[in-house]
Amino acid sequence: MTTTRPPIPPFTQESATLKVRQAEDGWNSRDPEKVSLAYSIDTRWRNRSEFAHGREAVVGFLNRKWAKELDYRLIKELWAFGGNRISVRYAYEWHDDSGNWFRSYGNENWEFDESGLMKNRHASINDLPIKASDRKFHWPLGARPVDHPGLGELGL
């Protein structure tokens, strides 16, 4: 049985924007099991220099990620879309276990199957050390509030 994860392709401006916000909200939950449900059973990922294949690998990856990247807060923004593909840019802030803060900037290319599950994810990310006083993402942990500025509004 295949799970449907609306919106499904082909994407419109509105549905692609919604898909991006749903992904952002999911990742901001920092719940690997919940996040993995947005991906096909046989999803293929490249995240930086790490490759993952399948939901189980995604859960393992996310558990490791959020054990290292503490107080993680993410903003994603639609960059482009067409058919069953979406491209996003994003930034997230986090600190390590020594209290060093970072803002990570990235781009992702997503490809979805006919049921709206992501089957391919390619992510390129750079980390920038920042001072705690330079942070821009200050909402309580969890989903970004609707009225919080996006990347463009923050000059990122």
Secondary structure in CASP SS format (residue, H / E / C, confidence):
PFRMAT SS
TARGET T0000
AUTHOR 0000-0000-0000
METHOD secondary structure of the structure
MODEL  1
M C 1.00
T C 1.00
T C 1.00
T C 1.00
R C 1.00
P C 1.00
P C 1.00
I C 1.00
P C 1.00
P C 1.00
F C 1.00
T C 1.00
Q H 1.00
E H 1.00
S H 1.00
A H 1.00
T H 1.00
L H 1.00
K H 1.00
V H 1.00
R H 1.00
Q H 1.00
A H 1.00
E H 1.00
D H 1.00
G H 1.00
W H 1.00
N H 1.00
S H 1.00
R C 1.00
D C 1.00
P H 1.00
E H 1.00
K H 1.00
V H 1.00
S H 1.00
L C 1.00
A C 1.00
Y E 1.00
S E 1.00
I E 1.00
D E 1.00
T E 1.00
R E 1.00
W E 1.00
R E 1.00
N E 1.00
R C 1.00
S C 1.00
E E 1.00
F E 1.00
A E 1.00
H E 1.00
G C 1.00
R H 1.00
E H 1.00
A H 1.00
V H 1.00
V H 1.00
G H 1.00
F H 1.00
L H 1.00
N H 1.00
R H 1.00
K H 1.00
W H 1.00
A H 1.00
K H 1.00
E C 1.00
L E 1.00
D E 1.00
Y E 1.00
R E 1.00
L E 1.00
I E 1.00
K E 1.00
E E 1.00
L E 1.00
W E 1.00
A E 1.00
F E 1.00
G E 1.00
G C 1.00
N C 1.00
R E 1.00
I E 1.00
S E 1.00
V E 1.00
R E 1.00
Y E 1.00
A E 1.00
Y E 1.00
E E 1.00
W E 1.00
H E 1.00
D C 1.00
D C 1.00
S C 1.00
G C 1.00
N C 1.00
W E 1.00
F E 1.00
R E 1.00
S E 1.00
Y E 1.00
G E 1.00
N E 1.00
E E 1.00
N E 1.00
W E 1.00
E E 1.00
F E 1.00
D C 1.00
E C 1.00
S C 1.00
G C 1.00
L C 1.00
M E 1.00
K E 1.00
N E 1.00
R E 1.00
H E 1.00
A E 1.00
S E 1.00
I E 1.00
N E 1.00
D E 1.00
L E 1.00
P E 1.00
I E 1.00
K C 1.00
A H 1.00
S H 1.00
D H 1.00
R C 1.00
K C 1.00
F C 1.00
H C 1.00
W C 1.00
P C 1.00
L C 1.00
G C 1.00
A C 1.00
R C 1.00
P C 1.00
V C 1.00
D C 1.00
H C 1.00
P C 1.00
G C 1.00
L C 1.00
G C 1.00
E C 1.00
L C 1.00
G C 1.00
L C 1.00
END
